[in-house]
């Protein structure tokens, strides 16, 4: 409280008369009290209850705003009233107490906290997967109004609700926008802004898949197009008979078709005046096809997976036999650690030969190759990953690759007593060396599978003979 008594007199005569007044005629004593300061207030309507002492008979009083913008009083003449202000403003109110021609004043300070407004949406430099921005900002409180708006000349974007702090903003491809959220109360405004850049509109129909594995009808596949939020998309079959896109506007729609039919599908996207399209080729292959090696007329089952055709039987070409290729158990002075000698036509067909790495590389038929590390691992990932792929890749599994547990042979160059081992316990298949590398540059690797779900790839010294599966790019 700030106390100041002011006495207004009418000239010297009045003063002289006052000095001769009786006790009953003395000037009144005025002690106005505007109350305690109220600072850092925040509430609905930015208001404060102000009150002074009750008026005595013959007294009048009035409130007045002497500092601050936008303040108002519900009743300026009432000792107790409501003062209404604006956020972030400091006010000084004066209470004048008057009795007759004498008055005195006191002051009180009223202050309100400023509005808080922040946009919390975190943005990358460029948004590539969407043209819709999900905004998040502080809600306008205590009677303030929040409004989204665009800053600058580009007004091609739009808001789902300009007053919703969690509104969505939709823009156009290759456009940059500066958008702001503003809280307004009376004459006060507080804003925050962000700048967003949207990438170009891009259609991506997904990878070609020319041998989708479906063991029996109906033959179906989940399409894998991209979807930039805010854009519209549509599938269309441009080649192939008997196909059906179940929900054409969905990027991941189910597609059904016929076995051994190749389909060309177009995925087109549009947003505003922008459009783009891409195509994908898919086909439902049978579980197994066959291929015959013209060098010895032996026929092998094959399976098409993705863009690659895999041999679905262990290789059994008669090259380097007894020097770098052996049937299990058939090597001079070799020990059979486990399993039986592979001697019958049925067993030989099942297990194939065990080859040194160089023999496997040199024996590859024209157009075929030993699978690389990435090609083996792509197969693993397609069938549930390292911890589970074994069940799918092993003989009789859903992949159709039908890997056998054909064991290994430690060649004479490595042991004084060469050894066969792990028939029906472990299958090991050569992995192709890095491009341009030889055994002088790096150790070979082998893909390993047993009777459990776990699979892996390990480094091997080159004195082993292992099973071989070849692959080739799908022939179209």
C-alpha positions as CSV (number, residue, x, y, z in Angstrom):
1,X,0.0,0.0,0.0
2,X,1.2,3.5,-0.9
3,X,-0.4,6.1,1.3
4,X,-0.6,9.8,0.3
5,X,-3.0,12.4,1.8
6,X,-3.8,15.4,-0.2
7,X,-5.8,18.3,1.2
8,X,-7.3,20.7,-1.2
9,X,-8.1,24.1,0.3
10,X,-9.8,27.2,-1.2
11,X,-7.3,29.8,-0.6
12,X,-5.6,31.3,2.4
13,X,-8.9,32.4,4.0
14,X,-10.1,28.8,4.3
15,X,-6.8,27.9,6.0
16,X,-7.1,30.7,8.5
17,X,-10.7,29.7,9.2
18,X,-9.6,26.1,9.7
19,X,-7.1,27.1,12.4
20,X,-10.0,28.5,14.5
21,X,-12.4,25.5,14.1
22,X,-13.6,23.7,17.1
23,X,-12.9,20.0,17.7
24,X,-16.2,19.1,16.2
25,X,-15.5,21.2,13.1
26,X,-12.0,19.7,12.4
27,X,-11.1,18.4,8.9
28,X,-11.8,14.6,8.5
29,X,-8.9,12.2,8.7
30,X,-8.8,10.1,5.4
31,X,-6.7,6.9,5.3
32,X,-7.4,5.1,2.0
33,X,-6.1,1.6,1.6
34,X,-6.0,0.1,-1.9
35,X,-5.0,-3.4,-0.6
36,X,-1.9,-5.5,-1.2
37,X,-0.2,-5.8,-4.6
38,X,-1.2,-8.9,-6.6
39,X,1.5,-10.0,-9.1
40,X,2.1,-12.9,-11.5
41,X,-1.6,-13.7,-11.6
42,X,-3.0,-16.1,-14.2
43,X,-6.7,-17.2,-14.3
44,X,-9.7,-17.3,-16.5
45,X,-10.4,-13.8,-17.9
46,X,-7.2,-12.3,-16.3
47,X,-9.0,-10.8,-13.4
48,X,-8.3,-9.7,-9.8
49,X,-10.6,-9.1,-6.9
50,X,-9.7,-5.7,-5.4
51,X,-11.1,-4.3,-2.2
52,X,-10.6,-1.4,0.2
53,X,-12.2,-0.5,3.5
54,X,-15.9,0.3,3.7
55,X,-16.9,3.9,3.2
56,X,-18.1,5.9,6.1
57,X,-21.1,8.2,5.9
58,X,-20.3,11.2,3.8
59,X,-17.4,9.5,2.0
60,X,-17.1,8.5,-1.7
61,X,-14.4,6.6,-3.5
62,X,-13.4,5.8,-7.0
63,X,-10.9,3.5,-8.7
64,X,-8.8,4.5,-11.7
65,X,-6.2,2.8,-13.9
66,X,-3.1,5.0,-13.9
67,X,-0.7,2.5,-15.5
68,X,-1.1,-0.4,-18.0
69,X,-2.9,-1.1,-21.2
70,X,-6.3,-2.7,-21.7
71,X,-7.5,-2.8,-18.1
72,X,-11.1,-2.2,-16.9
73,X,-13.1,-2.1,-13.7
74,X,-16.5,-3.7,-13.2
75,X,-17.5,-0.8,-10.9
76,X,-15.1,2.1,-10.5
77,X,-17.1,3.6,-7.5
78,X,-17.4,0.4,-5.5
79,X,-14.8,-0.3,-2.7
80,X,-14.8,-4.0,-3.7
81,X,-14.9,-4.8,-7.4
82,X,-13.3,-6.9,-10.2
83,X,-10.4,-5.6,-12.2
84,X,-9.9,-7.2,-15.6
85,X,-6.5,-6.9,-17.4
86,X,-4.5,-8.5,-20.1
87,X,-1.7,-11.1,-20.0
88,X,1.9,-9.9,-19.6
89,X,0.8,-6.5,-18.4
90,X,1.6,-4.7,-15.1
91,X,-1.1,-2.3,-13.9
92,X,-1.2,0.4,-11.2
93,X,-4.7,1.2,-9.8
94,X,-5.5,4.3,-7.8
95,X,-8.1,4.4,-5.1
96,X,-9.3,7.9,-4.3
97,X,-11.1,8.4,-1.0
98,X,-13.0,11.7,-0.8
99,X,-15.0,13.5,1.9
100,X,-16.4,16.8,0.9
101,X,-13.6,18.7,-0.8
102,X,-10.9,16.7,0.9
103,X,-9.4,13.6,-0.7
104,X,-6.6,11.1,-0.3
105,X,-5.3,8.3,-2.6
106,X,-3.5,5.0,-2.4
107,X,-2.1,2.7,-5.1
108,X,-1.9,-1.0,-5.7
109,X,-0.1,-3.0,-8.4
110,X,-1.8,-5.8,-10.3
111,X,0.3,-8.0,-12.7
112,X,-0.6,-10.9,-15.0
113,X,1.7,-13.5,-16.3
114,X,2.3,-13.5,-20.1
115,X,0.7,-16.1,-22.3
116,X,2.8,-19.3,-23.1
117,X,2.7,-20.5,-26.6
118,X,5.1,-23.0,-28.2
119,X,4.9,-25.4,-31.2
120,X,6.2,-28.8,-30.3
121,X,6.1,-30.5,-33.7
122,X,9.6,-31.7,-34.6
123,X,10.4,-31.5,-38.3
124,X,13.2,-32.9,-40.5
125,X,14.7,-30.7,-43.1
126,X,12.4,-32.2,-45.7
127,X,9.4,-34.4,-45.3
128,X,9.5,-37.2,-47.8
129,X,6.8,-39.6,-46.7
130,X,3.8,-37.3,-46.2
131,X,2.2,-34.1,-47.3
132,X,0.2,-33.9,-44.0
133,X,1.8,-32.4,-41.0
134,X,0.4,-33.3,-37.6
135,X,0.8,-30.2,-35.5
136,X,1.1,-29.9,-31.7
137,X,1.2,-26.6,-29.9
138,X,0.2,-25.1,-26.5
139,X,-3.6,-24.7,-26.1
140,X,-4.9,-21.2,-25.7
141,X,-6.0,-20.8,-22.1
142,X,-7.8,-18.4,-19.8
143,X,-10.0,-16.9,-22.5
144,X,-7.3,-16.5,-25.2
145,X,-8.0,-17.6,-28.7
146,X,-5.4,-19.7,-30.7
147,X,-5.2,-19.5,-34.4
148,X,-3.0,-21.2,-37.1
149,X,-2.0,-19.2,-40.1
150,X,0.6,-19.1,-42.9
151,X,3.3,-16.5,-43.1
152,X,4.4,-15.3,-46.5
153,X,3.0,-15.3,-50.0
154,X,2.5,-19.1,-50.4
155,X,-1.0,-19.8,-49.2
156,X,-1.5,-23.1,-51.0
157,X,-1.6,-25.1,-47.8
158,X,-4.6,-25.7,-45.6
159,X,-5.4,-26.4,-41.9
160,X,-8.0,-29.0,-40.7
161,X,-9.1,-26.5,-38.0
162,X,-7.4,-23.2,-37.6
163,X,-8.2,-23.0,-33.9
164,X,-7.2,-26.5,-32.9
165,X,-3.6,-26.7,-31.4
166,X,-3.4,-30.3,-32.7
167,X,-4.6,-29.5,-36.2
168,X,-3.3,-31.1,-39.4
169,X,-1.7,-29.0,-42.1
170,X,-1.7,-30.2,-45.7
171,X,0.8,-28.8,-48.2
172,X,1.8,-29.4,-51.8
173,X,4.9,-31.2,-53.2
174,X,8.1,-29.2,-53.6
175,X,6.7,-26.3,-51.4
176,X,8.1,-24.7,-48.4
177,X,5.7,-23.1,-45.8
178,X,6.2,-21.1,-42.7
179,X,3.2,-21.6,-40.4
180,X,2.5,-19.9,-37.1
181,X,0.2,-20.5,-34.1
182,X,-0.9,-17.3,-32.4
183,X,-2.6,-16.8,-29.0
184,X,-4.6,-13.6,-28.9
185,X,-6.2,-12.0,-25.8
186,X,-7.3,-8.3,-26.0
187,X,-4.5,-6.3,-27.5
188,X,-1.9,-9.0,-26.7
189,X,-0.5,-11.6,-29.1
190,X,2.2,-14.3,-28.7
191,X,3.2,-16.5,-31.6
192,X,5.5,-19.4,-32.5
193,X,6.3,-20.6,-36.0
194,X,7.9,-23.5,-37.9
195,X,9.0,-23.9,-41.4
196,X,8.2,-27.1,-43.3
197,X,9.4,-28.3,-46.7
198,X,7.6,-31.1,-48.5
199,X,9.5,-33.4,-50.9
200,X,8.4,-34.2,-54.5
201,X,5.5,-36.6,-55.1
202,X,6.9,-40.0,-55.8
203,X,5.2,-43.3,-56.7
204,X,7.0,-46.5,-55.8
205,X,5.1,-49.7,-56.6
206,X,7.7,-51.9,-54.7
207,X,10.2,-54.5,-55.9
208,X,9.4,-56.9,-58.7
209,X,8.6,-60.4,-57.3
210,X,8.5,-63.0,-60.1
211,X,8.0,-66.1,-58.0
212,X,5.6,-65.6,-55.1
213,X,5.4,-68.8,-53.1
214,X,1.8,-69.9,-52.5
215,X,1.5,-73.7,-52.2
216,X,-2.1,-73.9,-53.3
217,X,-4.9,-71.7,-54.6
218,X,-6.0,-69.0,-54.0
219,X,-2.8,-67.4,-55.0
220,X,-2.4,-64.0,-53.3
221,X,0.1,-61.4,-52.5
222,X,0.2,-58.2,-50.4
223,X,1.2,-55.3,-52.6
224,X,4.0,-53.1,-51.3
225,X,3.6,-49.6,-52.7
226,X,4.6,-46.5,-50.9
227,X,2.1,-44.0,-49.4
228,X,2.9,-40.4,-48.9
229,X,0.2,-39.2,-46.4
230,X,-2.1,-36.7,-48.0
231,X,-1.8,-38.1,-51.5
232,X,-4.3,-40.4,-53.2
233,X,-3.2,-43.6,-54.9
234,X,-4.7,-46.2,-57.2
235,X,-3.7,-49.6,-58.5
236,X,-4.3,-50.7,-62.1
237,X,-3.6,-54.0,-63.8
238,X,-2.0,-53.2,-67.2
239,X,-0.9,-56.7,-68.2
240,X,-1.9,-60.3,-67.1
241,X,-5.1,-62.3,-67.1
242,X,-7.2,-63.2,-64.1
243,X,-5.7,-60.8,-61.6
244,X,-7.6,-58.7,-59.1
245,X,-6.6,-55.9,-56.8
246,X,-9.0,-56.2,-53.8
247,X,-8.8,-52.6,-52.7
248,X,-7.3,-50.5,-55.5
249,X,-6.8,-47.3,-53.5
250,X,-4.7,-49.0,-50.8
251,X,-0.9,-49.2,-51.3
252,X,-0.8,-52.5,-49.4
253,X,-3.9,-54.1,-51.0
254,X,-4.2,-57.8,-51.4
255,X,-3.7,-59.0,-55.0
256,X,-4.9,-62.4,-56.3
257,X,-3.9,-64.0,-59.5
258,X,-3.3,-67.2,-61.4
259,X,-0.3,-69.6,-61.1
260,X,2.5,-69.1,-63.7
261,X,0.9,-65.8,-64.9
262,X,3.0,-62.7,-65.0
263,X,1.2,-59.4,-64.0
264,X,2.3,-55.8,-64.6
265,X,0.6,-53.5,-62.1
266,X,0.7,-49.7,-62.1
267,X,0.6,-47.6,-58.9
268,X,-0.3,-44.0,-59.6
269,X,-0.4,-41.2,-57.0
270,X,-1.8,-37.7,-57.1
271,X,-1.9,-34.7,-54.9
272,X,-3.4,-31.4,-56.1
273,X,-2.1,-30.8,-59.7
274,X,0.8,-33.2,-59.1
275,X,0.9,-36.9,-60.2
276,X,3.4,-39.7,-60.6
277,X,3.3,-43.5,-61.3
278,X,5.4,-46.6,-61.1
279,X,5.0,-50.3,-62.2
280,X,5.8,-53.6,-60.6
281,X,5.9,-57.1,-62.0
282,X,4.7,-60.0,-60.0
283,X,4.0,-63.7,-60.7
284,X,2.8,-66.7,-58.8
285,X,5.3,-69.6,-59.4
286,X,4.7,-73.2,-58.8
287,X,6.4,-74.8,-55.8
288,X,9.0,-76.4,-58.0
289,X,10.2,-76.3,-61.5
290,X,13.0,-78.3,-63.1
291,X,16.3,-77.7,-64.9
292,X,18.5,-80.2,-66.7
293,X,22.3,-79.9,-66.8
294,X,23.1,-80.5,-70.4
295,X,26.6,-81.8,-69.5
296,X,25.3,-85.0,-67.9
297,X,21.5,-84.8,-68.4
298,X,20.8,-84.8,-64.6
299,X,17.7,-82.9,-63.7
300,X,17.3,-80.8,-60.6
301,X,14.3,-79.3,-58.9
302,X,14.4,-75.5,-58.7
303,X,12.4,-72.9,-56.9
304,X,11.9,-69.2,-57.8
305,X,12.1,-66.9,-54.8
306,X,12.0,-63.2,-55.4
307,X,14.2,-62.5,-58.4
308,X,16.3,-65.5,-58.0
309,X,15.9,-69.2,-58.9
310,X,17.4,-71.6,-56.4
311,X,18.4,-75.2,-57.0
312,X,16.2,-77.2,-54.6
313,X,18.4,-80.3,-54.6
314,X,22.1,-80.7,-53.7
315,X,24.4,-80.6,-56.7
316,X,25.8,-83.9,-58.1
317,X,28.0,-83.2,-61.1
318,X,30.7,-85.7,-61.9
319,X,33.8,-83.5,-61.9
320,X,36.9,-83.7,-59.8
321,X,35.6,-87.0,-58.2
322,X,38.1,-88.4,-55.7
323,X,40.2,-85.2,-55.9
324,X,37.9,-82.4,-54.9
325,X,34.4,-84.0,-54.9
326,X,33.2,-87.0,-52.9
327,X,30.0,-88.8,-52.0
328,X,29.8,-89.0,-48.2
329,X,31.9,-91.8,-46.8
330,X,33.6,-92.6,-50.1
331,X,37.2,-91.5,-49.8
332,X,40.3,-93.7,-49.5
333,X,41.4,-94.1,-45.9
334,X,38.8,-91.7,-44.6
335,X,37.0,-92.1,-41.3
336,X,33.2,-91.9,-41.1
337,X,32.7,-90.0,-37.8
338,X,28.9,-90.3,-38.1
339,X,26.3,-91.6,-40.6
340,X,26.4,-94.1,-43.3
341,X,28.2,-94.3,-46.6
342,X,26.2,-92.7,-49.4
343,X,26.2,-95.4,-52.1
344,X,22.7,-96.0,-53.3
345,X,21.3,-94.0,-56.3
346,X,18.5,-92.8,-53.9
347,X,21.0,-91.5,-51.4
348,X,23.2,-89.9,-54.0
349,X,20.3,-88.1,-55.5
350,X,19.3,-86.9,-52.0
351,X,22.6,-85.8,-50.6
352,X,24.6,-84.9,-53.7
353,X,28.4,-84.6,-53.6
354,X,30.7,-82.7,-51.2
355,X,32.9,-80.3,-53.1
356,X,36.0,-78.2,-52.3
357,X,35.3,-74.5,-52.8
358,X,37.3,-74.3,-56.0
359,X,35.7,-77.4,-57.4
360,X,32.2,-75.9,-56.6
361,X,33.1,-72.7,-58.3
362,X,34.6,-74.4,-61.4
363,X,31.6,-76.8,-61.7
364,X,28.9,-74.2,-61.8
365,X,26.7,-74.6,-64.9
366,X,26.6,-71.7,-67.4
367,X,24.4,-68.9,-66.0
368,X,24.5,-70.3,-62.4
369,X,26.6,-69.2,-59.5
370,X,27.3,-70.0,-55.8
371,X,25.1,-67.7,-53.7
372,X,26.8,-64.8,-52.1
373,X,26.5,-63.9,-48.4
374,X,23.8,-61.3,-49.2
375,X,21.9,-63.7,-51.3
376,X,21.9,-66.4,-48.6
377,X,20.9,-63.8,-46.0
378,X,18.1,-62.4,-48.1
379,X,16.7,-65.9,-48.2
380,X,17.0,-66.1,-44.4
381,X,15.3,-62.8,-43.9
382,X,12.5,-63.7,-46.2
383,X,11.7,-66.8,-44.1
384,X,11.5,-65.2,-40.6
385,X,15.1,-64.4,-39.9
386,X,18.1,-66.2,-38.4
387,X,16.4,-67.5,-35.3
388,X,13.6,-69.2,-37.2
389,X,14.5,-69.7,-40.8
390,X,15.8,-73.3,-40.4
391,X,12.4,-74.9,-40.3
392,X,11.4,-73.1,-43.5
393,X,14.6,-73.8,-45.4
394,X,15.1,-77.4,-44.4
395,X,13.7,-80.3,-46.4
396,X,9.9,-80.2,-46.4
397,X,9.8,-76.6,-45.2
398,X,7.6,-73.9,-46.6
399,X,10.3,-72.2,-48.6
400,X,10.6,-75.2,-51.0
401,X,14.5,-74.8,-51.0
402,X,14.7,-78.2,-49.3
403,X,18.2,-78.0,-47.8
404,X,19.6,-81.4,-46.8
405,X,21.8,-82.2,-43.8
406,X,24.5,-83.8,-45.9
407,X,27.5,-83.4,-43.5
408,X,31.1,-82.5,-44.5
409,X,34.4,-83.9,-45.5
410,X,37.8,-82.8,-44.1
411,X,40.1,-83.4,-47.0
412,X,43.5,-85.2,-46.9
413,X,45.3,-81.9,-47.3
414,X,44.0,-81.0,-43.8
415,X,44.2,-84.3,-41.9
416,X,46.5,-87.3,-42.1
417,X,43.2,-89.3,-41.6
418,X,40.5,-87.5,-43.6
419,X,37.1,-87.5,-42.0
420,X,33.5,-87.4,-42.9
421,X,31.0,-86.1,-40.3
422,X,27.6,-84.9,-39.3
423,X,25.5,-86.7,-42.0
424,X,21.8,-86.1,-41.0
425,X,23.0,-83.7,-38.3
426,X,24.3,-80.6,-40.2
427,X,24.1,-79.2,-43.6
428,X,26.9,-76.8,-44.8
429,X,26.7,-75.0,-48.1
430,X,29.4,-72.8,-49.8
431,X,29.0,-69.0,-49.8
432,X,30.6,-67.2,-52.8
433,X,33.8,-65.2,-52.2
434,X,33.7,-61.5,-52.5
435,X,33.8,-60.3,-56.1
436,X,37.2,-60.7,-57.6
437,X,38.6,-62.5,-54.5
438,X,40.4,-65.9,-54.4
439,X,41.2,-68.3,-51.6
440,X,44.6,-66.5,-51.4
441,X,42.7,-63.3,-50.5
442,X,40.1,-64.6,-48.0
443,X,38.8,-67.6,-46.2
444,X,35.6,-69.0,-47.7
445,X,32.3,-69.1,-45.7
446,X,29.5,-71.6,-45.4
447,X,25.8,-71.4,-44.7
448,X,24.9,-73.8,-41.8
449,X,21.7,-75.5,-40.9
450,X,20.8,-78.3,-38.6
451,X,17.5,-79.9,-37.3
452,X,16.6,-76.7,-35.4
453,X,15.2,-73.3,-36.4
454,X,18.5,-71.4,-36.0
455,X,20.8,-70.9,-39.0
456,X,24.0,-69.0,-39.6
457,X,27.1,-68.3,-41.8
458,X,30.6,-69.2,-40.6
459,X,34.1,-68.9,-41.9
460,X,35.8,-72.2,-43.0
461,X,39.3,-73.1,-43.9
462,X,39.5,-74.2,-47.5
463,X,40.3,-77.8,-46.7
464,X,36.7,-78.8,-46.3
465,X,34.3,-80.3,-48.9
466,X,30.8,-79.1,-48.5
467,X,27.4,-79.3,-50.2
468,X,26.6,-76.9,-53.1
469,X,23.4,-75.1,-54.2
470,X,23.6,-72.9,-57.3
471,X,21.3,-69.9,-58.1
472,X,20.6,-67.8,-61.1
473,X,18.7,-64.7,-62.0
474,X,15.1,-65.6,-63.0
475,X,14.9,-66.2,-66.8
476,X,12.2,-64.2,-68.4
